[in-house]
């Protein structure tokens, strides 16, 4: 018990060496500093920018068959090797038109008719002349038969010396004359038949037909207008009814820089991509290399044939082509030579800044802007030689607000 009292008394002892308590004013300043620090910390937590949501993929090394790699890329247009402006052989007035734009027509199908009132009358006249010529032939044939019988009778009478020689000579002359007339009449029939055929052709020429099967891409005349095979002054005469394109003759024409033409060869496999359908890869082959160069552009024209037809391919469409290193191999073919192209990423992942290329790499849920060097570009992918390693995560489509160090949300 006494010991406990001593302990209590010792607790009431004042230690002279202990630091005095701060002045009340100083204590309030210290409290204010602490409160301000807490407010700043809370503000930074509450108002920190929200993470940017992005699509992230892992970078992978691209190894492709060397035969499937392109050796040259070029751009060109889809053209039709078989196209025609349907016109007339003669000048005439359009009476009827039977086609519209976009219509499919077959070879020989009637597309228009011109006014044939005069041609029909000329044809009727030629038919009448032919009938008249044939009538003359029949008449002459009958007279010739009579002359032949008369000649035979006179020959027999002259043999019996019942008529004079002059009568026999006259009968023979009549027979020979009618033979010549018959030959002339037959020649007249032949001339009339040819004249009739000519008039029939003139009438047929007023019926305009499709020269081949195809699609009408433009309608250039209307009923009542004049049409002529040659251009006339004043602009009131049309030179064609419509423009027809054979869709089975579509191909690609590209201009290849003459410095790279050695990379192109006939029958070379080509992968074509229409600008209207960038995801659609169309197989094609080099059809011909035009053996001349354009000195103004320093290019050589190359014709490329589609391997299959499709209704989506239209004339004058823009197209990108990649000339392949080799032809496609069969599934059971021997193992091809492999080629490492680098780290493959979509084109959308690579951004440009002046002449520099960069991607956004993800490190600890933050975006890191990283410069890269490109090795090649094939289709919708690019291949990075350095700057991005396999296994690293990158942003597939960087948004505009993404910056170096931005917090991201996957």
GICORLIN-V472371 format. One record per residue. N is the residue number from 0. RES is the residue in one letter. D_FIRST is the distance of its C-alpha to the first C-alpha in whole Angstrom. Layout:
BEGIN
N | RES | D_FIRST
N | RES | D_FIRST
END
This chain:
BEGIN
0 | X | 0
1 | X | 4
2 | X | 5
3 | X | 5
4 | X | 7
5 | X | 9
6 | X | 10
7 | X | 11
8 | X | 13
9 | X | 14
10 | X | 16
11 | X | 17
12 | X | 19
13 | X | 23
14 | X | 25
15 | X | 28
16 | X | 30
17 | X | 29
18 | X | 33
19 | X | 33
20 | X | 33
21 | X | 37
22 | X | 39
23 | X | 40
24 | X | 43
25 | X | 43
26 | X | 40
27 | X | 43
28 | X | 46
29 | X | 44
30 | X | 43
31 | X | 47
32 | X | 48
33 | X | 46
34 | X | 47
35 | X | 51
36 | X | 50
37 | X | 49
38 | X | 52
39 | X | 54
40 | X | 53
41 | X | 54
42 | X | 57
43 | X | 58
44 | X | 57
45 | X | 59
46 | X | 62
47 | X | 62
48 | X | 66
49 | X | 67
50 | X | 68
51 | X | 71
52 | X | 73
53 | X | 75
54 | X | 77
55 | X | 76
56 | X | 78
57 | X | 77
58 | X | 80
59 | X | 82
60 | X | 85
61 | X | 88
62 | X | 91
63 | X | 94
64 | X | 98
65 | X | 100
66 | X | 103
67 | X | 101
68 | X | 100
69 | X | 102
70 | X | 104
71 | X | 105
72 | X | 104
73 | X | 106
74 | X | 107
75 | X | 110
76 | X | 112
77 | X | 113
78 | X | 117
79 | X | 120
80 | X | 123
81 | X | 125
82 | X | 125
83 | X | 128
84 | X | 129
85 | X | 132
86 | X | 135
87 | X | 139
88 | X | 142
89 | X | 143
90 | X | 143
91 | X | 142
92 | X | 141
93 | X | 138
94 | X | 138
95 | X | 135
96 | X | 132
97 | X | 130
98 | X | 127
99 | X | 124
100 | X | 121
101 | X | 119
102 | X | 121
103 | X | 122
104 | X | 126
105 | X | 128
106 | X | 131
107 | X | 134
108 | X | 132
109 | X | 134
110 | X | 132
111 | X | 134
112 | X | 138
113 | X | 140
114 | X | 143
115 | X | 146
116 | X | 149
117 | X | 151
118 | X | 150
119 | X | 151
120 | X | 154
121 | X | 155
122 | X | 154
123 | X | 157
124 | X | 159
125 | X | 159
126 | X | 159
127 | X | 162
128 | X | 164
129 | X | 163
130 | X | 165
131 | X | 168
132 | X | 168
133 | X | 168
134 | X | 170
135 | X | 173
136 | X | 172
137 | X | 173
138 | X | 176
139 | X | 177
140 | X | 176
141 | X | 179
142 | X | 182
143 | X | 181
144 | X | 182
145 | X | 185
146 | X | 186
147 | X | 185
148 | X | 187
149 | X | 190
150 | X | 190
151 | X | 191
152 | X | 193
153 | X | 195
154 | X | 195
155 | X | 196
156 | X | 199
157 | X | 200
158 | X | 200
159 | X | 203
160 | X | 204
161 | X | 204
162 | X | 202
163 | X | 203
164 | X | 200
165 | X | 199
166 | X | 198
167 | X | 196
168 | X | 194
169 | X | 193
170 | X | 191
171 | X | 190
172 | X | 189
173 | X | 187
174 | X | 185
175 | X | 184
176 | X | 183
177 | X | 181
178 | X | 179
179 | X | 178
180 | X | 177
181 | X | 175
182 | X | 173
183 | X | 173
184 | X | 172
185 | X | 169
186 | X | 168
187 | X | 167
188 | X | 165
189 | X | 163
190 | X | 163
191 | X | 162
192 | X | 159
193 | X | 158
194 | X | 158
195 | X | 156
196 | X | 153
197 | X | 153
198 | X | 153
199 | X | 150
200 | X | 148
201 | X | 148
202 | X | 147
203 | X | 144
204 | X | 143
205 | X | 142
206 | X | 140
207 | X | 137
208 | X | 135
209 | X | 131
210 | X | 132
211 | X | 129
212 | X | 126
213 | X | 123
214 | X | 121
215 | X | 123
216 | X | 120
217 | X | 123
218 | X | 125
219 | X | 128
220 | X | 130
221 | X | 131
222 | X | 134
223 | X | 137
224 | X | 136
225 | X | 139
226 | X | 138
227 | X | 139
228 | X | 139
229 | X | 139
230 | X | 137
231 | X | 139
232 | X | 139
233 | X | 137
234 | X | 135
235 | X | 136
236 | X | 137
237 | X | 134
238 | X | 134
239 | X | 132
240 | X | 131
241 | X | 128
242 | X | 126
243 | X | 125
244 | X | 122
245 | X | 122
246 | X | 119
247 | X | 119
248 | X | 120
249 | X | 117
250 | X | 116
251 | X | 114
252 | X | 115
253 | X | 113
254 | X | 114
255 | X | 112
256 | X | 112
257 | X | 115
258 | X | 112
259 | X | 110
260 | X | 113
261 | X | 113
262 | X | 110
263 | X | 112
264 | X | 115
265 | X | 117
266 | X | 115
267 | X | 112
268 | X | 109
269 | X | 108
270 | X | 105
271 | X | 105
272 | X | 103
273 | X | 104
274 | X | 103
275 | X | 103
276 | X | 101
277 | X | 99
278 | X | 97
279 | X | 100
280 | X | 102
281 | X | 105
282 | X | 107
283 | X | 110
284 | X | 113
285 | X | 114
286 | X | 118
287 | X | 120
288 | X | 119
289 | X | 122
290 | X | 124
291 | X | 124
292 | X | 121
293 | X | 121
294 | X | 121
295 | X | 119
296 | X | 116
297 | X | 116
298 | X | 116
299 | X | 117
300 | X | 118
301 | X | 116
302 | X | 117
303 | X | 114
304 | X | 115
305 | X | 113
306 | X | 112
307 | X | 112
308 | X | 113
309 | X | 111
310 | X | 111
311 | X | 108
312 | X | 110
313 | X | 112
314 | X | 115
315 | X | 114
316 | X | 110
317 | X | 108
318 | X | 107
319 | X | 105
320 | X | 106
321 | X | 104
322 | X | 107
323 | X | 105
324 | X | 105
325 | X | 107
326 | X | 108
327 | X | 106
328 | X | 105
329 | X | 106
330 | X | 103
331 | X | 104
332 | X | 105
333 | X | 103
334 | X | 100
335 | X | 100
336 | X | 99
337 | X | 96
338 | X | 95
339 | X | 92
340 | X | 92
341 | X | 88
342 | X | 85
343 | X | 87
344 | X | 85
345 | X | 87
346 | X | 89
347 | X | 87
348 | X | 84
349 | X | 85
350 | X | 86
351 | X | 88
352 | X | 87
353 | X | 90
354 | X | 91
355 | X | 88
356 | X | 86
357 | X | 83
358 | X | 81
359 | X | 77
360 | X | 75
361 | X | 72
362 | X | 69
363 | X | 65
364 | X | 66
365 | X | 68
366 | X | 72
367 | X | 73
368 | X | 76
369 | X | 78
370 | X | 82
371 | X | 84
372 | X | 87
373 | X | 90
374 | X | 92
375 | X | 94
376 | X | 95
377 | X | 96
378 | X | 96
379 | X | 93
380 | X | 91
381 | X | 90
382 | X | 89
383 | X | 87
384 | X | 88
385 | X | 84
386 | X | 81
387 | X | 80
388 | X | 79
389 | X | 79
390 | X | 76
391 | X | 75
392 | X | 75
393 | X | 77
394 | X | 78
395 | X | 81
396 | X | 82
397 | X | 80
398 | X | 80
399 | X | 81
400 | X | 77
401 | X | 76
402 | X | 75
403 | X | 73
404 | X | 70
405 | X | 70
406 | X | 67
407 | X | 69
408 | X | 69
409 | X | 71
END
